[in-house]
């Protein structure tokens, strides 16, 4: 089977449950941003502290489910495994190891932390696109909640990666 079908040459693509929509449709923007985030996590996985690799793989699986749901006209996916509570627990666990924030910090630090900050911004964009999509079609609340928690998780995980790499956070405004 060939990977190219030529069916998208007219600027349209197929989604689950509906024949063809424009490739610049907000639905495509939403699940495309989720896919971009998932791909970026594939890069991060190779560098992340091994204590966090299993959760990264689970998040990638969750994002695949979310992307499939967003690509479905009828909300057909089983989202039972998509659980924001797991992210909240991990955020709380990592936060206990970190100094409390008393100011904003600039994104960056170690290479892995910098990539996690980048993942956070992709996640926020995906969340915005999903919220935009929810204004025109039914999107389950669980997806928006999950994406919101996920960006928080990436922020805290970036801080943790800087901590274990002994890289100081840069406070903003600069002193």
Chimera marker file (.cmm) of the C-alpha trace (Angstrom):
<marker_set name="trace">
<marker id="1" x="0.000" y="0.000" z="0.000" r="1" g="1" b="0" radius="0.5"/>
<marker id="2" x="1.318" y="3.419" z="-0.915" r="1" g="1" b="0" radius="0.5"/>
<marker id="3" x="1.479" y="6.087" z="1.772" r="1" g="1" b="0" radius="0.5"/>
<marker id="4" x="0.266" y="8.774" z="-0.594" r="1" g="1" b="0" radius="0.5"/>
<marker id="5" x="-3.310" y="8.690" z="-1.824" r="1" g="1" b="0" radius="0.5"/>
<marker id="6" x="-3.502" y="12.013" z="-3.690" r="1" g="1" b="0" radius="0.5"/>
<marker id="7" x="-6.951" y="12.507" z="-2.125" r="1" g="1" b="0" radius="0.5"/>
<marker id="8" x="-5.668" y="15.527" z="-0.201" r="1" g="1" b="0" radius="0.5"/>
<marker id="9" x="-4.360" y="17.319" z="-3.243" r="1" g="1" b="0" radius="0.5"/>
<marker id="10" x="-7.498" y="19.472" z="-3.310" r="1" g="1" b="0" radius="0.5"/>
<marker id="11" x="-6.836" y="20.874" z="0.190" r="1" g="1" b="0" radius="0.5"/>
<marker id="12" x="-9.331" y="18.587" z="1.911" r="1" g="1" b="0" radius="0.5"/>
<marker id="13" x="-8.972" y="15.578" z="4.179" r="1" g="1" b="0" radius="0.5"/>
<marker id="14" x="-11.202" y="12.902" z="5.670" r="1" g="1" b="0" radius="0.5"/>
<marker id="15" x="-12.186" y="12.603" z="9.303" r="1" g="1" b="0" radius="0.5"/>
<marker id="16" x="-13.928" y="9.783" z="11.142" r="1" g="1" b="0" radius="0.5"/>
<marker id="17" x="-17.682" y="9.964" z="10.558" r="1" g="1" b="0" radius="0.5"/>
<marker id="18" x="-17.612" y="12.752" z="7.967" r="1" g="1" b="0" radius="0.5"/>
<marker id="19" x="-16.380" y="12.548" z="4.452" r="1" g="1" b="0" radius="0.5"/>
<marker id="20" x="-14.226" y="15.597" z="3.659" r="1" g="1" b="0" radius="0.5"/>
<marker id="21" x="-13.282" y="18.868" z="5.358" r="1" g="1" b="0" radius="0.5"/>
<marker id="22" x="-10.807" y="21.613" z="4.541" r="1" g="1" b="0" radius="0.5"/>
<marker id="23" x="-7.282" y="21.078" z="5.829" r="1" g="1" b="0" radius="0.5"/>
<marker id="24" x="-7.414" y="24.488" z="7.516" r="1" g="1" b="0" radius="0.5"/>
<marker id="25" x="-10.563" y="23.603" z="9.481" r="1" g="1" b="0" radius="0.5"/>
<marker id="26" x="-10.274" y="24.279" z="13.228" r="1" g="1" b="0" radius="0.5"/>
<marker id="27" x="-10.762" y="20.550" z="13.843" r="1" g="1" b="0" radius="0.5"/>
<marker id="28" x="-7.602" y="19.800" z="11.843" r="1" g="1" b="0" radius="0.5"/>
<marker id="29" x="-5.768" y="22.595" z="13.665" r="1" g="1" b="0" radius="0.5"/>
<marker id="30" x="-6.811" y="21.095" z="17.013" r="1" g="1" b="0" radius="0.5"/>
<marker id="31" x="-5.808" y="17.507" z="16.426" r="1" g="1" b="0" radius="0.5"/>
<marker id="32" x="-2.778" y="18.595" z="14.384" r="1" g="1" b="0" radius="0.5"/>
<marker id="33" x="-1.484" y="20.529" z="17.399" r="1" g="1" b="0" radius="0.5"/>
<marker id="34" x="-2.072" y="17.471" z="19.591" r="1" g="1" b="0" radius="0.5"/>
<marker id="35" x="-0.121" y="15.386" z="17.067" r="1" g="1" b="0" radius="0.5"/>
<marker id="36" x="2.715" y="17.931" z="17.056" r="1" g="1" b="0" radius="0.5"/>
<marker id="37" x="2.903" y="17.748" z="20.846" r="1" g="1" b="0" radius="0.5"/>
<marker id="38" x="2.914" y="13.945" z="20.723" r="1" g="1" b="0" radius="0.5"/>
<marker id="39" x="5.790" y="13.983" z="18.234" r="1" g="1" b="0" radius="0.5"/>
<marker id="40" x="7.763" y="16.387" z="20.393" r="1" g="1" b="0" radius="0.5"/>
<marker id="41" x="7.294" y="14.055" z="23.361" r="1" g="1" b="0" radius="0.5"/>
<marker id="42" x="8.937" y="11.341" z="21.262" r="1" g="1" b="0" radius="0.5"/>
<marker id="43" x="12.051" y="13.540" z="21.207" r="1" g="1" b="0" radius="0.5"/>
<marker id="44" x="11.849" y="14.289" z="24.932" r="1" g="1" b="0" radius="0.5"/>
<marker id="45" x="11.391" y="10.623" z="25.810" r="1" g="1" b="0" radius="0.5"/>
<marker id="46" x="14.965" y="9.920" z="24.741" r="1" g="1" b="0" radius="0.5"/>
<marker id="47" x="16.355" y="12.437" z="27.237" r="1" g="1" b="0" radius="0.5"/>
<marker id="48" x="13.978" y="12.444" z="30.180" r="1" g="1" b="0" radius="0.5"/>
<marker id="49" x="14.929" y="11.079" z="33.587" r="1" g="1" b="0" radius="0.5"/>
<marker id="50" x="14.052" y="7.380" z="33.499" r="1" g="1" b="0" radius="0.5"/>
<marker id="51" x="11.662" y="7.776" z="36.462" r="1" g="1" b="0" radius="0.5"/>
<marker id="52" x="9.372" y="9.736" z="34.158" r="1" g="1" b="0" radius="0.5"/>
<marker id="53" x="9.552" y="7.717" z="30.939" r="1" g="1" b="0" radius="0.5"/>
<marker id="54" x="6.561" y="5.488" z="31.658" r="1" g="1" b="0" radius="0.5"/>
<marker id="55" x="4.315" y="8.511" z="32.236" r="1" g="1" b="0" radius="0.5"/>
<marker id="56" x="5.584" y="10.153" z="29.041" r="1" g="1" b="0" radius="0.5"/>
<marker id="57" x="4.627" y="7.017" z="27.075" r="1" g="1" b="0" radius="0.5"/>
<marker id="58" x="1.210" y="6.991" z="28.754" r="1" g="1" b="0" radius="0.5"/>
<marker id="59" x="0.745" y="10.662" z="27.875" r="1" g="1" b="0" radius="0.5"/>
<marker id="60" x="1.650" y="9.881" z="24.259" r="1" g="1" b="0" radius="0.5"/>
<marker id="61" x="-1.014" y="7.177" z="24.230" r="1" g="1" b="0" radius="0.5"/>
<marker id="62" x="-3.517" y="9.578" z="25.816" r="1" g="1" b="0" radius="0.5"/>
<marker id="63" x="-2.727" y="12.193" z="23.183" r="1" g="1" b="0" radius="0.5"/>
<marker id="64" x="-3.286" y="9.631" z="20.449" r="1" g="1" b="0" radius="0.5"/>
<marker id="65" x="-6.739" y="8.895" z="21.924" r="1" g="1" b="0" radius="0.5"/>
<marker id="66" x="-7.501" y="12.612" z="22.187" r="1" g="1" b="0" radius="0.5"/>
<marker id="67" x="-6.373" y="13.220" z="18.614" r="1" g="1" b="0" radius="0.5"/>
<marker id="68" x="-8.563" y="10.379" z="17.374" r="1" g="1" b="0" radius="0.5"/>
<marker id="69" x="-11.503" y="11.753" z="19.346" r="1" g="1" b="0" radius="0.5"/>
<marker id="70" x="-10.984" y="15.221" z="17.856" r="1" g="1" b="0" radius="0.5"/>
<marker id="71" x="-10.781" y="13.645" z="14.398" r="1" g="1" b="0" radius="0.5"/>
<marker id="72" x="-14.143" y="11.954" z="14.969" r="1" g="1" b="0" radius="0.5"/>
<marker id="73" x="-17.382" y="13.695" z="14.233" r="1" g="1" b="0" radius="0.5"/>
<marker id="74" x="-19.300" y="11.656" z="16.809" r="1" g="1" b="0" radius="0.5"/>
<marker id="75" x="-16.970" y="11.527" z="19.841" r="1" g="1" b="0" radius="0.5"/>
<marker id="76" x="-16.477" y="7.815" z="19.347" r="1" g="1" b="0" radius="0.5"/>
<marker id="77" x="-13.344" y="7.148" z="21.402" r="1" g="1" b="0" radius="0.5"/>
<marker id="78" x="-13.303" y="5.570" z="24.850" r="1" g="1" b="0" radius="0.5"/>
<marker id="79" x="-11.659" y="8.239" z="26.983" r="1" g="1" b="0" radius="0.5"/>
<marker id="80" x="-11.797" y="6.221" z="30.220" r="1" g="1" b="0" radius="0.5"/>
<marker id="81" x="-7.983" y="6.032" z="30.397" r="1" g="1" b="0" radius="0.5"/>
<marker id="82" x="-7.607" y="9.806" z="29.982" r="1" g="1" b="0" radius="0.5"/>
<marker id="83" x="-7.316" y="10.782" z="33.618" r="1" g="1" b="0" radius="0.5"/>
<marker id="84" x="-6.288" y="14.325" z="34.666" r="1" g="1" b="0" radius="0.5"/>
<marker id="85" x="-6.050" y="13.099" z="38.277" r="1" g="1" b="0" radius="0.5"/>
<marker id="86" x="-2.899" y="11.113" z="37.440" r="1" g="1" b="0" radius="0.5"/>
<marker id="87" x="-1.267" y="14.303" z="36.177" r="1" g="1" b="0" radius="0.5"/>
<marker id="88" x="-2.367" y="16.181" z="39.296" r="1" g="1" b="0" radius="0.5"/>
<marker id="89" x="-0.823" y="13.515" z="41.527" r="1" g="1" b="0" radius="0.5"/>
<marker id="90" x="2.458" y="13.657" z="39.612" r="1" g="1" b="0" radius="0.5"/>
<marker id="91" x="2.466" y="17.463" z="39.698" r="1" g="1" b="0" radius="0.5"/>
<marker id="92" x="1.970" y="17.359" z="43.472" r="1" g="1" b="0" radius="0.5"/>
<marker id="93" x="4.693" y="14.728" z="43.889" r="1" g="1" b="0" radius="0.5"/>
<marker id="94" x="7.244" y="16.694" z="41.869" r="1" g="1" b="0" radius="0.5"/>
<marker id="95" x="6.246" y="20.023" z="43.439" r="1" g="1" b="0" radius="0.5"/>
<marker id="96" x="7.142" y="18.690" z="46.888" r="1" g="1" b="0" radius="0.5"/>
<marker id="97" x="10.741" y="18.328" z="45.688" r="1" g="1" b="0" radius="0.5"/>
<marker id="98" x="10.944" y="21.860" z="44.295" r="1" g="1" b="0" radius="0.5"/>
<marker id="99" x="11.407" y="25.246" z="45.907" r="1" g="1" b="0" radius="0.5"/>
<marker id="100" x="8.128" y="27.177" z="45.970" r="1" g="1" b="0" radius="0.5"/>
<marker id="101" x="7.804" y="29.727" z="43.185" r="1" g="1" b="0" radius="0.5"/>
<marker id="102" x="8.046" y="33.309" z="44.387" r="1" g="1" b="0" radius="0.5"/>
<marker id="103" x="8.448" y="34.864" z="40.947" r="1" g="1" b="0" radius="0.5"/>
<marker id="104" x="8.065" y="34.020" z="37.302" r="1" g="1" b="0" radius="0.5"/>
<marker id="105" x="10.877" y="32.029" z="35.720" r="1" g="1" b="0" radius="0.5"/>
<marker id="106" x="12.182" y="32.226" z="32.197" r="1" g="1" b="0" radius="0.5"/>
<marker id="107" x="11.777" y="29.072" z="30.108" r="1" g="1" b="0" radius="0.5"/>
<marker id="108" x="15.046" y="27.228" z="29.729" r="1" g="1" b="0" radius="0.5"/>
<marker id="109" x="17.770" y="25.649" z="31.770" r="1" g="1" b="0" radius="0.5"/>
<marker id="110" x="19.025" y="22.212" z="30.858" r="1" g="1" b="0" radius="0.5"/>
<marker id="111" x="18.403" y="20.981" z="27.324" r="1" g="1" b="0" radius="0.5"/>
<marker id="112" x="15.703" y="18.593" z="28.539" r="1" g="1" b="0" radius="0.5"/>
<marker id="113" x="14.020" y="21.272" z="30.648" r="1" g="1" b="0" radius="0.5"/>
<marker id="114" x="14.077" y="23.632" z="27.681" r="1" g="1" b="0" radius="0.5"/>
<marker id="115" x="12.389" y="20.997" z="25.526" r="1" g="1" b="0" radius="0.5"/>
<marker id="116" x="9.765" y="20.460" z="28.226" r="1" g="1" b="0" radius="0.5"/>
<marker id="117" x="9.038" y="24.200" z="28.282" r="1" g="1" b="0" radius="0.5"/>
<marker id="118" x="8.626" y="24.016" z="24.514" r="1" g="1" b="0" radius="0.5"/>
<marker id="119" x="6.248" y="21.057" z="24.961" r="1" g="1" b="0" radius="0.5"/>
<marker id="120" x="4.300" y="23.181" z="27.447" r="1" g="1" b="0" radius="0.5"/>
<marker id="121" x="3.807" y="25.922" z="24.862" r="1" g="1" b="0" radius="0.5"/>
<marker id="122" x="2.723" y="23.441" z="22.181" r="1" g="1" b="0" radius="0.5"/>
<marker id="123" x="0.299" y="21.974" z="24.707" r="1" g="1" b="0" radius="0.5"/>
<marker id="124" x="-1.136" y="25.417" z="25.475" r="1" g="1" b="0" radius="0.5"/>
<marker id="125" x="-1.627" y="26.066" z="21.752" r="1" g="1" b="0" radius="0.5"/>
<marker id="126" x="-3.338" y="22.704" z="21.341" r="1" g="1" b="0" radius="0.5"/>
<marker id="127" x="-5.578" y="23.569" z="24.282" r="1" g="1" b="0" radius="0.5"/>
<marker id="128" x="-6.504" y="26.907" z="22.682" r="1" g="1" b="0" radius="0.5"/>
<marker id="129" x="-7.325" y="25.184" z="19.401" r="1" g="1" b="0" radius="0.5"/>
<marker id="130" x="-9.448" y="22.615" z="21.218" r="1" g="1" b="0" radius="0.5"/>
<marker id="131" x="-11.330" y="25.375" z="23.049" r="1" g="1" b="0" radius="0.5"/>
<marker id="132" x="-11.942" y="27.090" z="19.690" r="1" g="1" b="0" radius="0.5"/>
<marker id="133" x="-13.202" y="23.794" z="18.289" r="1" g="1" b="0" radius="0.5"/>
<marker id="134" x="-15.514" y="23.364" z="21.282" r="1" g="1" b="0" radius="0.5"/>
<marker id="135" x="-17.320" y="26.534" z="20.252" r="1" g="1" b="0" radius="0.5"/>
<marker id="136" x="-18.483" y="24.916" z="17.010" r="1" g="1" b="0" radius="0.5"/>
<marker id="137" x="-18.738" y="21.188" z="17.829" r="1" g="1" b="0" radius="0.5"/>
<marker id="138" x="-19.214" y="19.088" z="20.934" r="1" g="1" b="0" radius="0.5"/>
<marker id="139" x="-15.861" y="18.462" z="22.660" r="1" g="1" b="0" radius="0.5"/>
<marker id="140" x="-15.892" y="16.564" z="25.913" r="1" g="1" b="0" radius="0.5"/>
<marker id="141" x="-14.803" y="18.651" z="28.904" r="1" g="1" b="0" radius="0.5"/>
<marker id="142" x="-12.399" y="15.933" z="29.974" r="1" g="1" b="0" radius="0.5"/>
<marker id="143" x="-10.168" y="16.701" z="26.989" r="1" g="1" b="0" radius="0.5"/>
<marker id="144" x="-9.843" y="20.401" z="27.809" r="1" g="1" b="0" radius="0.5"/>
<marker id="145" x="-9.208" y="19.645" z="31.484" r="1" g="1" b="0" radius="0.5"/>
<marker id="146" x="-6.576" y="17.054" z="30.580" r="1" g="1" b="0" radius="0.5"/>
<marker id="147" x="-4.731" y="19.424" z="28.257" r="1" g="1" b="0" radius="0.5"/>
<marker id="148" x="-4.761" y="22.148" z="30.909" r="1" g="1" b="0" radius="0.5"/>
<marker id="149" x="-3.253" y="19.794" z="33.514" r="1" g="1" b="0" radius="0.5"/>
<marker id="150" x="-0.772" y="18.463" z="30.985" r="1" g="1" b="0" radius="0.5"/>
<marker id="151" x="0.765" y="21.875" z="30.362" r="1" g="1" b="0" radius="0.5"/>
<marker id="152" x="1.076" y="22.339" z="34.137" r="1" g="1" b="0" radius="0.5"/>
<marker id="153" x="2.784" y="18.947" z="34.347" r="1" g="1" b="0" radius="0.5"/>
<marker id="154" x="5.327" y="19.930" z="31.685" r="1" g="1" b="0" radius="0.5"/>
<marker id="155" x="6.089" y="23.149" z="33.581" r="1" g="1" b="0" radius="0.5"/>
<marker id="156" x="6.719" y="21.316" z="36.849" r="1" g="1" b="0" radius="0.5"/>
<marker id="157" x="8.644" y="18.530" z="35.117" r="1" g="1" b="0" radius="0.5"/>
<marker id="158" x="10.885" y="21.140" z="33.455" r="1" g="1" b="0" radius="0.5"/>
<marker id="159" x="11.614" y="22.634" z="36.862" r="1" g="1" b="0" radius="0.5"/>
<marker id="160" x="12.354" y="19.164" z="38.241" r="1" g="1" b="0" radius="0.5"/>
<marker id="161" x="14.705" y="18.368" z="35.346" r="1" g="1" b="0" radius="0.5"/>
<marker id="162" x="16.600" y="21.583" z="36.109" r="1" g="1" b="0" radius="0.5"/>
<marker id="163" x="16.785" y="20.605" z="39.770" r="1" g="1" b="0" radius="0.5"/>
<marker id="164" x="18.252" y="17.148" z="39.128" r="1" g="1" b="0" radius="0.5"/>
<marker id="165" x="20.597" y="18.624" z="36.504" r="1" g="1" b="0" radius="0.5"/>
<marker id="166" x="21.745" y="21.261" z="39.017" r="1" g="1" b="0" radius="0.5"/>
<marker id="167" x="20.753" y="24.088" z="36.675" r="1" g="1" b="0" radius="0.5"/>
<marker id="168" x="19.487" y="27.261" z="38.340" r="1" g="1" b="0" radius="0.5"/>
<marker id="169" x="16.181" y="28.759" z="37.251" r="1" g="1" b="0" radius="0.5"/>
<marker id="170" x="16.340" y="32.316" z="35.925" r="1" g="1" b="0" radius="0.5"/>
<marker id="171" x="13.869" y="34.561" z="37.691" r="1" g="1" b="0" radius="0.5"/>
<marker id="172" x="11.925" y="37.217" z="35.892" r="1" g="1" b="0" radius="0.5"/>
<marker id="173" x="12.145" y="40.123" z="35.995" r="1" g="1" b="0" radius="0.5"/>
<marker id="174" x="15.925" y="39.916" z="35.901" r="1" g="1" b="0" radius="0.5"/>
<marker id="175" x="17.497" y="41.323" z="39.007" r="1" g="1" b="0" radius="0.5"/>
<link id1="1" id2="2" r="1" g="1" b="0" radius="0.2"/>
<link id1="2" id2="3" r="1" g="1" b="0" radius="0.2"/>
<link id1="3" id2="4" r="1" g="1" b="0" radius="0.2"/>
<link id1="4" id2="5" r="1" g="1" b="0" radius="0.2"/>
<link id1="5" id2="6" r="1" g="1" b="0" radius="0.2"/>
<link id1="6" id2="7" r="1" g="1" b="0" radius="0.2"/>
<link id1="7" id2="8" r="1" g="1" b="0" radius="0.2"/>
<link id1="8" id2="9" r="1" g="1" b="0" radius="0.2"/>
<link id1="9" id2="10" r="1" g="1" b="0" radius="0.2"/>
<link id1="10" id2="11" r="1" g="1" b="0" radius="0.2"/>
<link id1="11" id2="12" r="1" g="1" b="0" radius="0.2"/>
<link id1="12" id2="13" r="1" g="1" b="0" radius="0.2"/>
<link id1="13" id2="14" r="1" g="1" b="0" radius="0.2"/>
<link id1="14" id2="15" r="1" g="1" b="0" radius="0.2"/>
<link id1="15" id2="16" r="1" g="1" b="0" radius="0.2"/>
<link id1="16" id2="17" r="1" g="1" b="0" radius="0.2"/>
<link id1="17" id2="18" r="1" g="1" b="0" radius="0.2"/>
<link id1="18" id2="19" r="1" g="1" b="0" radius="0.2"/>
<link id1="19" id2="20" r="1" g="1" b="0" radius="0.2"/>
<link id1="20" id2="21" r="1" g="1" b="0" radius="0.2"/>
<link id1="21" id2="22" r="1" g="1" b="0" radius="0.2"/>
<link id1="22" id2="23" r="1" g="1" b="0" radius="0.2"/>
<link id1="23" id2="24" r="1" g="1" b="0" radius="0.2"/>
<link id1="24" id2="25" r="1" g="1" b="0" radius="0.2"/>
<link id1="25" id2="26" r="1" g="1" b="0" radius="0.2"/>
<link id1="26" id2="27" r="1" g="1" b="0" radius="0.2"/>
<link id1="27" id2="28" r="1" g="1" b="0" radius="0.2"/>
<link id1="28" id2="29" r="1" g="1" b="0" radius="0.2"/>
<link id1="29" id2="30" r="1" g="1" b="0" radius="0.2"/>
<link id1="30" id2="31" r="1" g="1" b="0" radius="0.2"/>
<link id1="31" id2="32" r="1" g="1" b="0" radius="0.2"/>
<link id1="32" id2="33" r="1" g="1" b="0" radius="0.2"/>
<link id1="33" id2="34" r="1" g="1" b="0" radius="0.2"/>
<link id1="34" id2="35" r="1" g="1" b="0" radius="0.2"/>
<link id1="35" id2="36" r="1" g="1" b="0" radius="0.2"/>
<link id1="36" id2="37" r="1" g="1" b="0" radius="0.2"/>
<link id1="37" id2="38" r="1" g="1" b="0" radius="0.2"/>
<link id1="38" id2="39" r="1" g="1" b="0" radius="0.2"/>
<link id1="39" id2="40" r="1" g="1" b="0" radius="0.2"/>
<link id1="40" id2="41" r="1" g="1" b="0" radius="0.2"/>
<link id1="41" id2="42" r="1" g="1" b="0" radius="0.2"/>
<link id1="42" id2="43" r="1" g="1" b="0" radius="0.2"/>
<link id1="43" id2="44" r="1" g="1" b="0" radius="0.2"/>
<link id1="44" id2="45" r="1" g="1" b="0" radius="0.2"/>
<link id1="45" id2="46" r="1" g="1" b="0" radius="0.2"/>
<link id1="46" id2="47" r="1" g="1" b="0" radius="0.2"/>
<link id1="47" id2="48" r="1" g="1" b="0" radius="0.2"/>
<link id1="48" id2="49" r="1" g="1" b="0" radius="0.2"/>
<link id1="49" id2="50" r="1" g="1" b="0" radius="0.2"/>
<link id1="50" id2="51" r="1" g="1" b="0" radius="0.2"/>
<link id1="51" id2="52" r="1" g="1" b="0" radius="0.2"/>
<link id1="52" id2="53" r="1" g="1" b="0" radius="0.2"/>
<link id1="53" id2="54" r="1" g="1" b="0" radius="0.2"/>
<link id1="54" id2="55" r="1" g="1" b="0" radius="0.2"/>
<link id1="55" id2="56" r="1" g="1" b="0" radius="0.2"/>
<link id1="56" id2="57" r="1" g="1" b="0" radius="0.2"/>
<link id1="57" id2="58" r="1" g="1" b="0" radius="0.2"/>
<link id1="58" id2="59" r="1" g="1" b="0" radius="0.2"/>
<link id1="59" id2="60" r="1" g="1" b="0" radius="0.2"/>
<link id1="60" id2="61" r="1" g="1" b="0" radius="0.2"/>
<link id1="61" id2="62" r="1" g="1" b="0" radius="0.2"/>
<link id1="62" id2="63" r="1" g="1" b="0" radius="0.2"/>
<link id1="63" id2="64" r="1" g="1" b="0" radius="0.2"/>
<link id1="64" id2="65" r="1" g="1" b="0" radius="0.2"/>
<link id1="65" id2="66" r="1" g="1" b="0" radius="0.2"/>
<link id1="66" id2="67" r="1" g="1" b="0" radius="0.2"/>
<link id1="67" id2="68" r="1" g="1" b="0" radius="0.2"/>
<link id1="68" id2="69" r="1" g="1" b="0" radius="0.2"/>
<link id1="69" id2="70" r="1" g="1" b="0" radius="0.2"/>
<link id1="70" id2="71" r="1" g="1" b="0" radius="0.2"/>
<link id1="71" id2="72" r="1" g="1" b="0" radius="0.2"/>
<link id1="72" id2="73" r="1" g="1" b="0" radius="0.2"/>
<link id1="73" id2="74" r="1" g="1" b="0" radius="0.2"/>
<link id1="74" id2="75" r="1" g="1" b="0" radius="0.2"/>
<link id1="75" id2="76" r="1" g="1" b="0" radius="0.2"/>
<link id1="76" id2="77" r="1" g="1" b="0" radius="0.2"/>
<link id1="77" id2="78" r="1" g="1" b="0" radius="0.2"/>
<link id1="78" id2="79" r="1" g="1" b="0" radius="0.2"/>
<link id1="79" id2="80" r="1" g="1" b="0" radius="0.2"/>
<link id1="80" id2="81" r="1" g="1" b="0" radius="0.2"/>
<link id1="81" id2="82" r="1" g="1" b="0" radius="0.2"/>
<link id1="82" id2="83" r="1" g="1" b="0" radius="0.2"/>
<link id1="83" id2="84" r="1" g="1" b="0" radius="0.2"/>
<link id1="84" id2="85" r="1" g="1" b="0" radius="0.2"/>
<link id1="85" id2="86" r="1" g="1" b="0" radius="0.2"/>
<link id1="86" id2="87" r="1" g="1" b="0" radius="0.2"/>
<link id1="87" id2="88" r="1" g="1" b="0" radius="0.2"/>
<link id1="88" id2="89" r="1" g="1" b="0" radius="0.2"/>
<link id1="89" id2="90" r="1" g="1" b="0" radius="0.2"/>
<link id1="90" id2="91" r="1" g="1" b="0" radius="0.2"/>
<link id1="91" id2="92" r="1" g="1" b="0" radius="0.2"/>
<link id1="92" id2="93" r="1" g="1" b="0" radius="0.2"/>
<link id1="93" id2="94" r="1" g="1" b="0" radius="0.2"/>
<link id1="94" id2="95" r="1" g="1" b="0" radius="0.2"/>
<link id1="95" id2="96" r="1" g="1" b="0" radius="0.2"/>
<link id1="96" id2="97" r="1" g="1" b="0" radius="0.2"/>
<link id1="97" id2="98" r="1" g="1" b="0" radius="0.2"/>
<link id1="98" id2="99" r="1" g="1" b="0" radius="0.2"/>
<link id1="99" id2="100" r="1" g="1" b="0" radius="0.2"/>
<link id1="100" id2="101" r="1" g="1" b="0" radius="0.2"/>
<link id1="101" id2="102" r="1" g="1" b="0" radius="0.2"/>
<link id1="102" id2="103" r="1" g="1" b="0" radius="0.2"/>
<link id1="103" id2="104" r="1" g="1" b="0" radius="0.2"/>
<link id1="104" id2="105" r="1" g="1" b="0" radius="0.2"/>
<link id1="105" id2="106" r="1" g="1" b="0" radius="0.2"/>
<link id1="106" id2="107" r="1" g="1" b="0" radius="0.2"/>
<link id1="107" id2="108" r="1" g="1" b="0" radius="0.2"/>
<link id1="108" id2="109" r="1" g="1" b="0" radius="0.2"/>
<link id1="109" id2="110" r="1" g="1" b="0" radius="0.2"/>
<link id1="110" id2="111" r="1" g="1" b="0" radius="0.2"/>
<link id1="111" id2="112" r="1" g="1" b="0" radius="0.2"/>
<link id1="112" id2="113" r="1" g="1" b="0" radius="0.2"/>
<link id1="113" id2="114" r="1" g="1" b="0" radius="0.2"/>
<link id1="114" id2="115" r="1" g="1" b="0" radius="0.2"/>
<link id1="115" id2="116" r="1" g="1" b="0" radius="0.2"/>
<link id1="116" id2="117" r="1" g="1" b="0" radius="0.2"/>
<link id1="117" id2="118" r="1" g="1" b="0" radius="0.2"/>
<link id1="118" id2="119" r="1" g="1" b="0" radius="0.2"/>
<link id1="119" id2="120" r="1" g="1" b="0" radius="0.2"/>
<link id1="120" id2="121" r="1" g="1" b="0" radius="0.2"/>
<link id1="121" id2="122" r="1" g="1" b="0" radius="0.2"/>
<link id1="122" id2="123" r="1" g="1" b="0" radius="0.2"/>
<link id1="123" id2="124" r="1" g="1" b="0" radius="0.2"/>
<link id1="124" id2="125" r="1" g="1" b="0" radius="0.2"/>
<link id1="125" id2="126" r="1" g="1" b="0" radius="0.2"/>
<link id1="126" id2="127" r="1" g="1" b="0" radius="0.2"/>
<link id1="127" id2="128" r="1" g="1" b="0" radius="0.2"/>
<link id1="128" id2="129" r="1" g="1" b="0" radius="0.2"/>
<link id1="129" id2="130" r="1" g="1" b="0" radius="0.2"/>
<link id1="130" id2="131" r="1" g="1" b="0" radius="0.2"/>
<link id1="131" id2="132" r="1" g="1" b="0" radius="0.2"/>
<link id1="132" id2="133" r="1" g="1" b="0" radius="0.2"/>
<link id1="133" id2="134" r="1" g="1" b="0" radius="0.2"/>
<link id1="134" id2="135" r="1" g="1" b="0" radius="0.2"/>
<link id1="135" id2="136" r="1" g="1" b="0" radius="0.2"/>
<link id1="136" id2="137" r="1" g="1" b="0" radius="0.2"/>
<link id1="137" id2="138" r="1" g="1" b="0" radius="0.2"/>
<link id1="138" id2="139" r="1" g="1" b="0" radius="0.2"/>
<link id1="139" id2="140" r="1" g="1" b="0" radius="0.2"/>
<link id1="140" id2="141" r="1" g="1" b="0" radius="0.2"/>
<link id1="141" id2="142" r="1" g="1" b="0" radius="0.2"/>
<link id1="142" id2="143" r="1" g="1" b="0" radius="0.2"/>
<link id1="143" id2="144" r="1" g="1" b="0" radius="0.2"/>
<link id1="144" id2="145" r="1" g="1" b="0" radius="0.2"/>
<link id1="145" id2="146" r="1" g="1" b="0" radius="0.2"/>
<link id1="146" id2="147" r="1" g="1" b="0" radius="0.2"/>
<link id1="147" id2="148" r="1" g="1" b="0" radius="0.2"/>
<link id1="148" id2="149" r="1" g="1" b="0" radius="0.2"/>
<link id1="149" id2="150" r="1" g="1" b="0" radius="0.2"/>
<link id1="150" id2="151" r="1" g="1" b="0" radius="0.2"/>
<link id1="151" id2="152" r="1" g="1" b="0" radius="0.2"/>
<link id1="152" id2="153" r="1" g="1" b="0" radius="0.2"/>
<link id1="153" id2="154" r="1" g="1" b="0" radius="0.2"/>
<link id1="154" id2="155" r="1" g="1" b="0" radius="0.2"/>
<link id1="155" id2="156" r="1" g="1" b="0" radius="0.2"/>
<link id1="156" id2="157" r="1" g="1" b="0" radius="0.2"/>
<link id1="157" id2="158" r="1" g="1" b="0" radius="0.2"/>
<link id1="158" id2="159" r="1" g="1" b="0" radius="0.2"/>
<link id1="159" id2="160" r="1" g="1" b="0" radius="0.2"/>
<link id1="160" id2="161" r="1" g="1" b="0" radius="0.2"/>
<link id1="161" id2="162" r="1" g="1" b="0" radius="0.2"/>
<link id1="162" id2="163" r="1" g="1" b="0" radius="0.2"/>
<link id1="163" id2="164" r="1" g="1" b="0" radius="0.2"/>
<link id1="164" id2="165" r="1" g="1" b="0" radius="0.2"/>
<link id1="165" id2="166" r="1" g="1" b="0" radius="0.2"/>
<link id1="166" id2="167" r="1" g="1" b="0" radius="0.2"/>
<link id1="167" id2="168" r="1" g="1" b="0" radius="0.2"/>
<link id1="168" id2="169" r="1" g="1" b="0" radius="0.2"/>
<link id1="169" id2="170" r="1" g="1" b="0" radius="0.2"/>
<link id1="170" id2="171" r="1" g="1" b="0" radius="0.2"/>
<link id1="171" id2="172" r="1" g="1" b="0" radius="0.2"/>
<link id1="172" id2="173" r="1" g="1" b="0" radius="0.2"/>
<link id1="173" id2="174" r="1" g="1" b="0" radius="0.2"/>
<link id1="174" id2="175" r="1" g="1" b="0" radius="0.2"/>
</marker_set>
